[in-house]
Amino acid sequence: MVQTATTTRAARIGEGQGAGGPAGAALWGIVFANCAVFTFTVMDAIIKSVAQTFPTGEIIFFRNLFGFIPLLAFAWWRHGGVPLRTSRPWGHVMRGVFGVASMFCFFLSYKLMPLSDAIALGLSGPIFITVLSVPILGEHVGWRRWSAVIVGFVGVLVMTRPGSTLFDINALVPLAAAVLYAVAMISIRKLGATEPSTTIVFHFTAFATLASLLTIPWGEVDPAQAWVMPSSLRLWAVLILIGGLGGIAQIVMTMAYQRARAATVASFDYTALIYGFLLGWVFFEEVPDAFLIVGGLIVVAAGIYIIHRETVVARQQHREPPVPPLPTNE
């Protein structure tokens, strides 16, 4: 789904500076953003394909363990090492707890629901970010953004159809993921004031790898959650591919934010809805109904407008826009 590199002020250094001047850099930023979102969505589809074979906690473990490989290579190439020193360890722990919980719900939703349904509901994350930024960050949200939030929730209601005989209780899983993702992203906003994006990414990846090991004892209570040893080279290749795609997508998305305006790049995160529909149709024979399509488009429109308004308000206040970072919860 949604999206996974952490976008902070540090990640946007050099924004708009690339080959061909600002216009050429922006074009490359859009290309990179689309490539990253597509890669994340392909990763989600692969996760869905093995969701019945491996428990969710084990998938999280391998996603982050093998995700270290491209991230380490990129950090060594760009920075000559991995910047892990931090003065805010508890901030990273808080980001990690909510981020891992969100990742767990996202991955679980791919097991319980059609891929396109889970992705569409998960895209409500920016709506929850706007709502939670008021009590947590003390931000002022004007009537335009509140209107967009209400419209976005209408889109969620259209997709889930609560109260009808078609309501799927499993829809609460990706919605819970979106709420947890929102809290994780707000914690990143706080960390981003003092921490480089690479530090945040590596601390989260390490935390997620270790935290996922805590799900091993669940197998004693629920046999369906018992970890299993991959039984073939094909399954090992799939797990390595999941982690590799996640790490590569994080790197490519960071490169997108370094070349184009943050609001422009963030808007393209919603192309995951299109990719999710296509991959679900081609590989899982899932055909989204009219309610999912209409509701998903409403949520996308509301999310894009929220991003636009945040950028406008930031410019009026002469400060850098608080852009919702791309989720590293994938």
N, C-alpha and C positions, 0 to 999 in steps of 0.2 A: 504494500500500500504506500502509504505516505512515507510516506515518507520518511532518513536517516542520516549527513554530515551536520555538525553543529555550526550554526551560523552566528557569529558574534562580530563585534567591531574588529577584532583581530583577523577574522576570516575575510573581512571585506577590505583589507588594506590593498591598495592598488586597484580598487574598483573603477571600472571604466578605462583602464589603461592596458591596452593590448595591441596586437597587430592591427594596423589600419586605422588607428586613432579610436576615439570614443565610439563611433558608429560601428566600426569593425569589431571592437571589443564587445559591445552589446550584442551583436549578432552571434559571436562565439559563445557568449554567456547563455543565450537562449538555446543554442545547439547543445551545450553541455548540460543545461537544465533538463531538456527533453531526454537526453541520453541517460542521465542519472535516474530520472523518474521511471523511464522504461526499464532500466536495469533493476531497480527496486521492485517493480511490479513483476518482472520475470522471476526474481527471487521469491516473491510471495507465492507465485504459481507453483514453483518447485517445492516450496514448503508445504503447500496444500497436497501435492502429489505424494508426500511421504508422511503426512500428518497422522495417517492411520497405522503407520509402521513404527514411528518413534513417538514417545510422549513429548509433550510441549516443552518441558524443562530441558530435555536432552537436546532438542532442536535449538533452543536458545544457547545452550553450552557450545555446540559446534558452530553455530552462526557467529558467535563472538570469538571463539578460539581461532578459527580459520580466518576470520575477518582481520585478525592482527597482522597477517602476512602482508597484504598490500598496504595496510596502514603503516607498518614499520618501514617497509621499503620506501614509501613516499616520504615519511618523516626524515629518514636518513638521507634521502636524495635532496630534499629541500632545506633541511635544517642541520644536517650532520649529526642528528641524534634525536632522542625522544624527550621533550620537555615535561617531566613529571613533577617537578617541585611545585608545591602549592602552599599558600598560607591559609587556605580555607578548606581543610579536609572534610569538615562536617557539611559544608555546602555541596561537595561532591557526593557525599553519602546520601544526602537528601535527594539530589538529582538522580542518583543511581537507584534508590528504592522505588521512586515513582516511575522512572524510566523502564526498569525491569518489569514492574507490575504491568505497565502499559504494553510492553513487548509480549508478555505472556498472554494477555487478553487478545492482542492482535493475532498472534499465531494460533491461539486456540480458536478464534473466530473462523479462521480459514479451514479448520477441521469441522466446525459445526455448521457452517453456512456456505452457500455459493460464493465464489471468489468475488464477483462483482458486487454482491450485497454487502459483504464485509468491508470492501474498499470504500464503497459509497458512504456507508455509515461512519467509517473511520475518518472520512474527510470533514466531519463536523468539528474536528479539533480546534481550528482557529476561532470558531464561534465560542467554544468554552474558554479559550484563552482570553477573549475579550471580557466575558462575564467574570472570570476569576481574577483578572488583573485589577478589578476595583477593590475587593476586600484584601487581597494579598499584597499588591503593589501600591495601592492607594491612587491608582491612575483615574483621571477623569475621562469618562466616556460620554460623548455628546449624543444628541437624539438621533443623529443619522446612523451612528454605529449601533445604537440600541435597536433602531428600526431594522437594521440588517440582521441583528441577532434574532429578533422575533421572526423575521422571514426565514432565516436559517432553520429555526426550530420547527417552523411549519413544514419545511422540506423534510426534516427528520420524521415528523408525524405522518407525512404522506408515504414515506418509505416503509415505516414500521406498522402503520394502520392499527394503533392500539384500540382495543375494544371490539375489533372485528374478529371473525372466526379465522381469518388468515394471519393474525398476529403470531409471530414466532418469538418465543421467549428467548431464544438464542440471540436475538437482535440486541439484547441488553449487553452482551459481551463486547462487541466492537464499540458500543456507546460508552461502556465503562473504560475501554481502552482509550477512547478519545478524551475523556475527562482526565484520566491519569496522565495522558500525554500532555494535556494543557498545563497541568501542575508541573510536570517535568520541564516543559519549555519555559515556564515562568521562572523556575529555579535557575535555568540557564541564563535568563536575562540578568538575574542578580550576579551570577558567577562571571558573566561576560564583561562586567564592569572592571574586573581586575585580572581575569584569567584568560590566557590565549586559547583559541578554539581547539588547537591540537592537544593541549593539556586536558581540556574537558572531554574530548573524544576518547583519549587513551585511558583516562581514569574511568570513564563510563564502561568502556569495553572490558577493562580488567574487572570492574565490579560485577558486570553482567555475567562474565565467565565464571567467577567464583560463586556468585549468588545462585546461579542455576544449579550448582552442585547440591544445594540444600533441598532440591526437589527429589533427590534419590530416595530418601526414606518414605516418600509418599507411596512408593510401590508396595510397601508392606500393608498399607491401608486400602489402596485401590490398585489392583493388579494391572489395570489399564494404564497406570502411570509409571509402571516399572520400567526402568531403563533396560535397553537391550543392546547387545553388541551387534554392530552392522555385520550381516552375514555374507556379504559379497563385496568384491571390489567395486561393483556398480554403486552400491549404497554408500561406500566410503567416498566415491567420486561425487555423488550427489551432495553429501554433507560438506565436502570441501568446496564444491561449487557454490553452495548457499552462502558460506562464509566469504568466499572470494568475491562473489557478486556484491554482497553487502558492503565490503570494504572498498571495492572499486567505485561503487555508486556514491559512497560518502566523499571520496576524493574528487570525483568529477563534479559533484554538486558544490563543493567548496570552490573549485575552479570557476564554476558558473557565477557564484556570488562575488568572486574577485574581478569579474569582467563586466558585469551588468548591474544595473540598479537592483537593490534588494527586493523592492516591490515587484519588479518585472519578473525576476527569477521565482519568487514565492508564488506568483500567479500560475506559473506553469506546473506547479506541483499538482494542480487539479487535472492535468492530463492523465493522471493515474486512473481516473474514472473511465476514460476511453480505453486505455490499455487493459484495464481489468475486465471490461465488457468483452473485448476481443479475445483475450487469453482464456477467459472463462468459457466463451462460446466454442473456440477452436479445440481446446484440450480437455474440457470437462463437459461439453455439450450443455452448458448453462445458457438459458435464454432469459435475459432480464425482462420483467413485465413492465407495463406502462407506468405503474406506481413508482417502481424503482428508478426508472429513467427520469420521470418528471421530478420526483423528490430529490434525486441526485443533482439534477441541473439547478434546482432552487438552492440547494446547499452550496454548490459551486459558485453561483452568482453572488450569494450572500458573503461567502468567504473572500472572494475577489474584491468586493466592495469594501469589506472591512480592512483589507490590506491597503486599498487605495486611500481610505479615509485616514488610516494611521500615518501614511506617508504625507498626506496633506497637512495634518495637524503638526507633525514633526517639523515640516518646513516652516510653518507659521511660527513655531516656537524656536526656530533656528537651532535645532538639534537633530542628531541622527535618529532615524525612525526605529522604533522598537519592533523590528520585523520578527514574526514567529519563525524560529529556526526550523530547518528541516529536521524531521524527527530522526533521532538515531535509535528509534524504538523498533527498527525493522531488522 
